[in-house]
Amino acid sequence: MRLKAKSAIVTGAASGFGAAIAERFAAEGARVVVADLNEAQGQAVAQRIGGVFVRCDVSRAEDVQALVQTAVQAYGRLDIVVNNAGVTHVNKPHLDVTEDEFDRLYRVNVKSLFHMNRAAVPAMRANPGGSSGVFVNVASTTGVRPGPGLCWYSGSKGAVITTSKGLALELARENIRVCVVNPMIGETAMLEQFMGMPDTPENRQRFLARIPLGRFTQPADVAGAALYLASDEAGFLTGVCLDVDGGRNI
Ligand SMILES: NC(=O)c1ccc[n+]([C@@H]2O[C@H](COP(=O)([O-])OP(=O)(O)OC[C@H]3O[C@@H](n4cnc5c(N)ncnc54)[C@H](O)[C@@H]3O)[C@@H](O)[C@H]2O)c1
């Protein structure tokens, strides 16, 4: 039990990487709040793992405040926050991305961190036994190594990485760590949007050819990395950005 009795929030936990993270955390003893816009799937995940579901739009301050309150009320403390909820625009030339798409990207991928820190840091400071906690923020390999067609998405994930490193420095003396996981293209609902073309075996091969370990990121890969960073085994790691990419970023 690597997260025994820890209290955790996982955003975007109704599907894909977030659902796998929530399930893995629960299997390792954490008490998990599943947060998502998708009520049906979020409820189902929470039920499966014996957690609590909160419908939450991470781009809205009041939703995020209520989410943190629920976690503290339910479990008496807040140890771990995984900021995983995210959106992309379809892979296309940067001038074809609309202003609405751009604003949504930054609201969901970047401003959500602003709202979450304002709600979660005070809760972590108030933990019984003293200030402590860890944030694991899900960015992307494209935040380090952008490719054509995903410029604005990549920029939003670059902002997540840089902001996380700054937060790691600012919060270190309060025993609050901030780490990042960078998945590579993964087999989730987002796959087709990232490819920007139909999900056929031939098109998949074009992307797979660029990944040294020869496969897409699986939700379990991201869950394993998030588990390690959130656990006490990583107690001396902060500001770390872990590529979960089969060697793509080398
Ligand atoms: N799949 C990939 O190829 C890939 C690669 C690198 C990074 N990522 C990142 O991984 C994270 C998870 O993505 P995924 O691939 O599992 O996709 P996914 O679409 O399966 O899951 C994303 C979840 O976030 C939820 N969500 C979206 N907007 C929300 C909001 N405003 N408030 C609350 N919940 C919201 C969705 O309902 C969904 O359940 C994202 O941050 C994504 O950018 C994905």
The ligand as a Tripos MOL2 file, in Angstrom:
@<TRIPOS>MOLECULE
LIG
   44    48     1     0     0
SMALL
NO_CHARGES

@<TRIPOS>ATOM
      1 N1         -4.0320   11.1230  -24.7920 N.am      1 LIG1
      2 C1         -2.9000   11.6880  -25.1450 C.2       1 LIG1
      3 O1         -2.3570   11.4010  -26.2100 O.2       1 LIG1
      4 C2         -2.2240   12.6860  -24.2250 C.ar      1 LIG1
      5 C3         -0.8810   12.9660  -24.4260 C.ar      1 LIG1
      6 C4         -0.2560   13.8800  -23.5870 C.ar      1 LIG1
      7 C5         -0.9830   14.4890  -22.5690 C.ar      1 LIG1
      8 N2         -2.2890   14.1990  -22.3980 N.ar      1 LIG1
      9 C6         -3.0060   14.8670  -21.3130 C.3       1 LIG1
     10 O2         -3.4940   13.8830  -20.4320 O.3       1 LIG1
     11 C7         -4.6430   14.4050  -19.7320 C.3       1 LIG1
     12 C8         -5.7670   13.3870  -19.7740 C.3       1 LIG1
     13 O3         -6.1790   13.2090  -21.1030 O.3       1 LIG1
     14 P1         -6.7210   11.8270  -21.6910 P.3       1 LIG1
     15 O4         -5.8780   11.5070  -22.8450 O.co2     1 LIG1
     16 O5         -6.9050   10.8510  -20.5990 O.co2     1 LIG1
     17 O6         -8.1140   12.3270  -22.3160 O.3       1 LIG1
     18 P2         -9.6270   11.9760  -21.9810 P.3       1 LIG1
     19 O7        -10.4180   12.8530  -22.9060 O.co2     1 LIG1
     20 O8         -9.8590   10.5150  -21.9920 O.co2     1 LIG1
     21 O9         -9.8140   12.4840  -20.4890 O.3       1 LIG1
     22 C9         -9.9160   13.8310  -20.1330 C.3       1 LIG1
     23 C10       -10.9680   13.9640  -19.0470 C.3       1 LIG1
     24 O10       -10.9950   15.3460  -18.6400 O.3       1 LIG1
     25 C11       -12.3540   15.7190  -18.4850 C.3       1 LIG1
     26 N3        -12.4630   17.1820  -18.6340 N.ar      1 LIG1
     27 C12       -12.3230   17.9130  -19.7620 C.ar      1 LIG1
     28 N4        -12.5300   19.2180  -19.4900 N.ar      1 LIG1
     29 C13       -12.8030   19.2990  -18.1620 C.ar      1 LIG1
     30 C14       -13.1010   20.3610  -17.2920 C.ar      1 LIG1
     31 N5        -13.1940   21.6290  -17.7320 N.pl3     1 LIG1
     32 N6        -13.3190   20.0980  -15.9820 N.ar      1 LIG1
     33 C15       -13.2470   18.8230  -15.5210 C.ar      1 LIG1
     34 N7        -12.9850   17.7690  -16.3010 N.ar      1 LIG1
     35 C16       -12.7680   18.0120  -17.6150 C.ar      1 LIG1
     36 C17       -13.1070   14.9690  -19.5680 C.3       1 LIG1
     37 O11       -14.4840   14.8800  -19.2890 O.3       1 LIG1
     38 C18       -12.3970   13.6230  -19.5520 C.3       1 LIG1
     39 O12       -13.0040   12.7180  -18.6500 O.3       1 LIG1
     40 C19        -4.9580   15.7370  -20.3910 C.3       1 LIG1
     41 O13        -4.4470   16.7980  -19.6150 O.3       1 LIG1
     42 C20        -4.2310   15.6590  -21.7210 C.3       1 LIG1
     43 O14        -3.9110   16.9280  -22.2300 O.3       1 LIG1
     44 C21        -2.9350   13.3130  -23.2040 C.ar      1 LIG1
@<TRIPOS>BOND
     1     1     2 1
     2     2     3 2
     3     2     4 1
     4     4     5 ar
     5     4    44 ar
     6     5     6 ar
     7     6     7 ar
     8     7     8 ar
     9     8     9 1
    10     8    44 ar
    11     9    10 1
    12     9    42 1
    13    10    11 1
    14    11    12 1
    15    11    40 1
    16    12    13 1
    17    13    14 1
    18    14    15 2
    19    14    16 1
    20    14    17 1
    21    17    18 1
    22    18    19 2
    23    18    20 1
    24    18    21 1
    25    21    22 1
    26    22    23 1
    27    23    24 1
    28    23    38 1
    29    24    25 1
    30    25    26 1
    31    25    36 1
    32    26    27 ar
    33    26    35 ar
    34    27    28 ar
    35    28    29 ar
    36    29    30 ar
    37    29    35 ar
    38    30    31 1
    39    30    32 ar
    40    32    33 ar
    41    33    34 ar
    42    34    35 ar
    43    36    37 1
    44    36    38 1
    45    38    39 1
    46    40    41 1
    47    40    42 1
    48    42    43 1
@<TRIPOS>SUBSTRUCTURE
     1 LIG1         1 GROUP 0 **** ****
